[in-house]
Amino acid sequence: MSDDVHVEASEPLRALALAIKEAGSIRALATKIGLSEQYVGDVHACRRQPGPAILLALGLVKVVTYAPATSQEAR
């Protein structure tokens, strides 16, 4: 991936809310993307973190990065 495009941590939740609205309901979206209604609802209600399957359905992937600690953070 040559273009570094980063989104805020809240972006998956906004994308999920839009996908639910477009599908008509949590149940309809869950059926469409092949995930359980309970799981999609839990992610939507912030009871669970979005996993790879739901992120992929939203066109996203999780990328973890690390940066050097400052001297104050290292204490």
Helices and strands as residue ranges (DSSP letters): H 11-23, H 26-33, H 37-44, H 52-57
